[in-house]
Amino acid sequence: MKITAAITGVQGYVPDYVLTNEELSTLVDTSDEWITSRTGIKERRILKGEGQGTSVMAIEAVKGLLAKTQTNPEEVDLLLCATVTPDYVFPSTANLIAAGSGLGHIPSFDLGAACSGFLYALTVGSQFIETGKYRKVIVVGADKMSSIVDYTDRTTCVLFGDGAGAVMLEPSTSGNGIIDSQIYSDGSGVSHLFQKAGGSKYPPTLETIQNREHYARQEGQAVFKFAVVRMAEAAAEIMERNNLTGDDVAWLVPHQANKRIIDATAQRMGIGPEKVMLNIHRYGNTTAATIPLCLWDYESQLNPGDNLVLAAFGGGFTWGSVYLKWGK
Ligand SMILES: CC(C)(COP(=O)(O)OP(=O)(O)OC[C@H]1O[C@@H](n2cnc3c(N)ncnc32)[C@H](O)[C@@H]1OP(=O)(O)O)[C@@H](O)C(=O)NCCC(=O)NCCS
């Protein structure tokens, strides 16, 4: 019997502070009307406080996941963290999360694929389950986007928020679990969406700081065009490969970057809005955390055997999709 990796628990964490469109309109020249109509976002959460990194949110999510799934920390075999806002350049944020959640000396590492990071990490984590190497793998998607957002740039600061989500992967032979996944990249898209300085190519200097090059920069329209095509393509491709029609899919779980991109993807898949997970209005784009936060929000509406299609795109460019059947 084939072993699949099933999601047996999901937990999210968002910080308390709510940054509304109204508050943003006191910082930059924007309005609730513009942000809502162009993106679907009404508010986002911000992690405040000195010395508070991405791991703070991820540890909360992982501790909650352990409690919810009644998992003894010693049983966990591996932890992966998808993020573009690590606490430090090194060590990896996954190391900090594992230590902070009491997981002991397990292998743990970060994986960077921007907004597609969670799908990448889910795909990698599931391999360890399918091969029989490990029995409990935690996959985290977490980002403190407020640490790299320029709150003087109205074209980006309205889009992003902070948050973390974590899932437990375990082996299943019931036919449920991750059935198929596909991930893609095209590094020639780098200049459309990136943080220029702070890495090895442009280490921090007075000049990079004065030029505000430590913030995320994007060409909104170029990213929009890419996203509409690639996310829909990835979702449609995995449906075709698995002989799924829109009627077969219980839920589309899309990366939450812009409601207009989500709507276009659902339309291409032949899926009505009632089957699309949506929480962008509450959290904005939390990068690697959007998909686990959606699963967390909609968990009570999911039934064993439900067909879920997860789809994402992000900086790189990166994009991809995962088809899974919910439940162990
Ligand atoms: C960023 C985004 C919402 C902008 O929407 P858009 O409809 O493409 O808007 P444009 O960039 O064409 O800008 C239209 C006008 O609105 C203005 N504008 C941009 N941001 C604004 C804001 N926050 N408030 C008010 N006006 C704004 C622009 O300056 C421009 O003004 P102009 O016509 O006088 O030059 C959209 O391009 C987008 O969602 N892109 C993809 C972003 C994304 O998904 N990123 C994450 C990838 S994982």
The ligand as an ORCA input file, in Angstrom:
! r2SCAN-3c Opt
* xyz 0 1
  C       0.337     46.378     -6.292
  C      -1.001     46.352     -6.990
  C      -2.124     46.162     -5.986
  C      -1.220     47.688     -7.688
  O      -2.453     47.694     -8.351
  P      -2.559     48.176     -9.865
  O      -3.977     48.132    -10.207
  O      -1.604     47.362    -10.687
  O      -2.080     49.673     -9.752
  P      -0.899     50.365    -10.564
  O       0.422     49.850    -10.105
  O      -1.233     50.285    -12.013
  O      -1.075     51.832    -10.069
  C      -2.221     52.587    -10.425
  C      -2.147     53.933     -9.733
  O      -2.375     53.732     -8.336
  C      -1.323     54.353     -7.602
  N      -1.123     53.609     -6.369
  C      -0.259     52.597     -6.126
  N      -0.386     52.205     -4.864
  C      -1.342     52.963     -4.296
  C      -1.921     53.012     -3.011
  N      -1.548     52.184     -2.019
  N      -2.901     53.915     -2.784
  C      -3.309     54.757     -3.756
  N      -2.801     54.748     -4.983
  C      -1.824     53.865     -5.260
  C      -0.132     54.329     -8.511
  O       0.802     55.309     -8.153
  C      -0.772     54.602     -9.842
  O      -0.980     55.975     -9.958
  P      -0.806     56.717    -11.382
  O      -1.827     56.083    -12.273
  O      -1.077     58.134    -11.046
  O       0.612     56.436    -11.804
  C      -1.066     45.234     -8.068
  O      -0.192     45.540     -9.123
  C      -0.685     43.903     -7.511
  O      -1.400     43.349     -6.699
  N       0.420     43.320     -8.007
  C       0.843     42.029     -7.561
  C       1.399     42.177     -6.194
  C       1.676     40.865     -5.550
  O       0.904     39.968     -5.666
  N       2.800     40.802     -4.843
  C       3.165     39.706     -4.050
  C       3.711     38.610     -4.844
  S       3.750     37.196     -3.878
*
